[in-house]
């Protein structure tokens, strides 16, 4: 058994290869004090680790009220370029993720589990496939587990896009006027959770709520996996105790500990200034800055970088990755990227572009078919606020040294030709 209050948890027993089912059961020997899985999950206070931070027990309660042929969908797509945590988890402890998926299926009465991993990641696909086959050989009763490999795209990992692909072979987000909203495959209701959330459920099912709460904070309990990129010796994936100061996380990752800013939550998240990194890494502590842990991403921007030039690169890529199903994505996001480029170039055109940029953010927000444009707006507004000094220099015709440098710190994949984008 893993001792309370200790790390690693999610990465317990990790080696340079995935744990076999036999090794997994030896490392994660269950406790004897877990009576009601549903009660333990509710008492644990677990919130989703995929970005939205929705209480897992509320999702489960909602699905328990539904009738029909139910599904559990494990989202291991990880379309965020700065994220590597689910890939790492599925490549080391895939059976812990499958444990949690089976427990969720048991709680809601689901008959099928769909594990979704992007086809562009064949190594992880192979690891998950082998883990599923190991479990099948035991002929254990329970829900059937299927592996699905949708195409990799940023929005393909959005839960409605993922369910749409499973239902109709198209990775396109679906319009949802209000939440919570029940997604369906055919007529069957679907519970979607990301891989890390499922692994946490697996731990709670084995050791109980009190054990789970022995790490983290009262409001944000447990541990969390963090992808750390940017100004680091090498991109890292760490399991950290929620409530650890961000500065300590950066030091552990051998990252720049005196950065200009850190981006939290990925490219749909927002910036925290460098003088604020002593803030504890938990939702209640970050709330004062209108931030959250989100998808568990910390991108570090050093002082020599140009924050607004980096923001332009990200927004240009995010505009390209949209599904182009609605006006805000098809026209609004490319316009934001163009305005940011004009700001980077500076001068009178940049001044006008900054005004347009702020106006367009207000027009786009809340009008998309999915939350993709809202995430870009959040990122743009945060960039304008945190990098105000850089912007002022650019508009005065004296761009910062970082804008002239060819070195870049945020991971942005190469843009594809529009005709090469795959949605099915």
N, C-alpha and C positions, 0 to 999 in steps of 0.2 A: 504493500500500500504506500502511496505517496503521502508523506507527512504533511499535516496542515501547515499553512503559512510558509511553504517552501516553493522554490522554483528549481528546475522547470516543472511544469505541469503538462501543458499541451505538447511540449517537446521532450517529455520524459523518455529516457531510454534511446534517444536518437543516436544513430550511427550514420555512416556514409551510404546507407541503403535503407529502403523501407522495412519496417518491422514486419515480420511474418505474423500470421494470426496467433501462432503458439507463443512467439516472443511478446506480442502485444498483451496477451492474457497473463503472461508472467509479470510484466511490468505494471500493468493496471489491474492488480488483484482487487476485486471489489470488497467494500466494507459490508458489515452485516446489519447496519442500522438504517438502510434505506427501505422504508415500507411502502409509501405511496409516491410514485414518480411525479405525478401531477402536483401534489402538495409540496414536494421538495423543489420542483422547478419554480413554483410560485414564491416560495420562501427565499429562493436564491437571489432574486432580483436581477436575473440575467437580462441584459438588453442586447439586441442584435449587434453583431460585429461587422456588418456589411456596409454601414454608413449612416443609415437612418436612425439607428439607436432605438428602435421600437421594442417595447417589452415583449420578450419571447412568449411569456405565459398568456398575454392578450391575444397573440396570433393563434395559439393553441386553443384557447377558449372559443374564439370565433369559429375555428374550423370544426370543433367538437359539436357545434350547434347545426352544422350543415349535414345534409343528407346526400346519399349517392356514393358513387365509386370515387374514393378520395385518393389524392396523390401527395407525396412529399417530394419536393424538388430541392436538391442540394446544388447551390450556385457556386461552382468552382471556376467560373469564367475568367475572373480577374482581368477585366478590360482596361483597367487603369495602368498606364505605362509606368508609374512610379511605385506600383505595388508588386510584391513578390511573396506575400505571406501565405496565401492559400496554396500556391504552387509548392512552397516549402513544406507546408503541413501535409499535403497530399502525397508528397514525395518521401515523407519520413514516417508519419503516423496515420496512414489512410484508414486503418481499422477503427481508430478513435472517431473519425468523422462518420464512418458507417455505423458505429455503435449509436451515436447521437441520432442519426437519421432513422434507425430502427426504433429507437425510443420515441421519437416524435410520431412516427407512424402508429405505434402502439397507442399513444395518447389520443390521437384523433381518429383512429380506426381506418387508417389508409391501407390499401392492398398493394400499392406499387410505390417504389422509390426510384426516382430518376436522378442520377448523378451526372451533372453537366460540366464538361471540361472542354476548353477550346481545342479544336482539331489541330490548330497551329502549334500545340504543345505536346508532341507525340510521346515524350518521355513521361510526363505526368499521366497521360492517357494510359500508357502501358502499366504504370504502377497501380493505378486505380483498377484497371481491368484484372490484373493479377490478384488484387485483394478481394474483388468480387468473386472470382473463381474459387479462391480459398474457402470463402464462406459457403459457397454453393456445394462444395464437396462434402461438407458436414451434414447436408440435408436437414438443416434446422428449419423448423416451421416458422413462418413469419412472412412478411411482405416480400414480393419479388423485387430484385434490384437490377436496374438496367443502366448501362453507361451510354450517354449521348454526347456527341461531339459537334456542337454548332460552330459556325465560323467565328473567328476572333474579330470583334469590333468593340469600340468603347461602349456603344449603347446596346450591344447584344447581351451584355451582362445585366442590364436593367431588368428587373424581375418580370414585368409584363412582356418585354421583348423575348425573354427566355421562354416563358410559357407559350407565347405566340408561336415560337419556333417549334416547340414540342407538339403543339396542336395543329399548326398549319405550315410548318417548314419555312417560316419567314421570321427573321430576327428584327422585327420592327416593334417599337413600343406601342402600347395601346392607350387610347385616351381613357383616363379615369377621373371623372369630375370630382369625386370625393374619396376620402379614405377614413376607415379601412374599406377596402374594396376586394371582393372575392374574385380571384383569378380562376379560370377553369380550363381544363383540357377536355374538349367535348362538353359534356354537361357536368363533369366531375370537378368538385372544388379542389383547390391546390394550396398547400402550405409551402412557401419558398423561404429557405434560410441559407445563408452562405456557409461555406465549409467550416470556418472557425466557430461560428455559432453552434453548428451541429456537434463539433468536437467538445465544446463547453457543456452542451447538454449531456454528452457521453460521460463527462467527468462528474456532473451533478448526479446522474443516474447511478454511478458507481459509489460515490462518496458522500452525497447529501449536501444540503444547502449550507449547513454550518461550516463544513469543510471548505466549500466554495468561497464563503464569505471571510475565511481567515486571511485572504489577500484582498487588496483593493480598499475602497472606501465604503462608508455606510450607504451612500447613494449610488455609487458606481462600483459594485463589488467584482472581485475576481482578478484574473490576469488578462493581458491582451497581447496579441502579436503585432509588432510594429515594423513596417518597412521603412528604412532610413536611406535616403538617397541625396544627391546634390554634392555639397562640399564635404565629402567623406573620403577616407582612404580607400574604401571599397563599399559598394552598396551592401547593407546589412539587413538581416531579419532577426529581431530580438523578441523574446517573450519578457514582458515587463509587468511589474506590480502596478496596477492602477493607483494613481496618487504619487508616483515617483516624479520628482522634478524633471522637467524637460531637459534642463542643463545636464543632469546626471545621465539621462538617456543618451544625449549627444556624446558625452565623455566616454561612456561604455562602448559606443559605436565607433569611437575614434573619429568623430566628426568635428567640424569647426565649432568650438565652444564660445566663440565671440562673433556670431553671425550678424549680418544685417537684418535678416528676418528668417523665419521658418514657416513653410507652408504646411498647414494641418488639414488632413482629410482629402488630400489629392487635388486634382485639377477642377473639381467642383467645390473645393473648400475655400479657405481664406488664410490670410497671412497673420502671423504673430510677430511683433517687432522683436529685434534682438535683445532689447533691454527688458523684455518680459519673459525670458525663457526660464526664470526660476519658478514659474508657475507650475503647480502640480499637474500632471497629465491625467486629468479626469474631467468628466462632463461638468460637474458642479463648479470646479475651479475655473474652467475655461469659459463658462457661461458669462462671466463679467465682461469678456471681450467679444461676446456673441459668436463664440467658437465652440467646437465639440471635438471629441476624439475622432468621430466619423469612421472612415474606413481603415484607420490605423496606419496612416502615412505621415511621415515627417520628411519634408524636402528642405534641405539646408542651403540658404543663399548667403555666400560670403560678402564681406563689405566691398570687395573690388568688383562685384557684379553689378550690372544695370538691371534693376528690378523691373522697370517698365518694358525693356527690350525682351526680357525673359517672359513677361506676361504676354507680349504680342505673339511670341512663338507658340505659347500654349493655346491661346485663344484661336489662332489661325488653325491649329491642328484640331481643336475641339469643334470648330465650325465645319471642318472637312469631315469629321466623324459623325455628324448628325445624320438622321434618317431622312431629312428633307421632306417630312410629312406635313409640316405646318409652316406658316409664315415666319414665326420667330426663329425656327431653325434654318429654313431655306434662305431667308433674306436677312434676318436680324443678326445672326451670329457672324456671317461674313462681313456685315457692315461694322460690327464692333471691332473685328480684326483690322479692317481698313482704317478705322479711326485711330486705333492704337498705333498702327504703323505711322500715321501722320503725326501723332504726338511724339513718337521716337525721332522722327526727322526734324521736328521743331518748327520754329518760325511762326508767321501769321496763320498758315494753314493748320499748324498744330494747335493753336489757341482755339480756332473754330472747331477743330475735331474734338477737343476735350469737352467743349460744351455739348456737341452732338452726342458724344459718348455717354455722358451723364443722362441726357434726355432719352436716348435709346434704351438704356438700362431700365428706366421707368416704364417704357412702352412694352418691352419684351417680357418683363417679370410677370409670372402668373398666367401667361397666355399660351404657353406651349402645350402640345399634346401629351408631353411627359415632363419630367423634371430636369431634363438635360439643359435647356436654355436657362432655367433658374440657377443651376449650378454655375454656369458660365458668368451670369450676371453677378453672382456673389463673388466670384473670383475677380472680376473686373473692378467692382466697387472697392474691394479690399486692396487691390493693387493701387488704385488711385489714391486711397487714403494713406497707405503705408509708404508708398514711394513718391509722396508729394514733392519732396526735395529734388529727386531725380527729374520729375516732370517739369518742375520750375526751371531747372538748368537747361533741359531740352528746349523748352519754349523760348528761352532767352537766347537760343542759338549757341549755347555752350554745353553740348552733351557731355555726360560723364565719361570717364575713361573706359568704363565697362561696356558702354555702347559701341566703342571702337574696337574692342577686343574680339577676337574670334572664339574665345573660350566660352562655353555655355555650361550651365549647371543643372538645368531641369531636363529630364529625359523626354524627348519628343520624337516619336517615330517618323520616318520619312513619309511624306505625303504620297499617296497613290493617285493614279489617274482616276477620275470619277467613274469611268467605264469599267475599271478593274475592281471596284468595291463589291464585296460579296455580302448579300443579305440572306441567302438561303443555301 
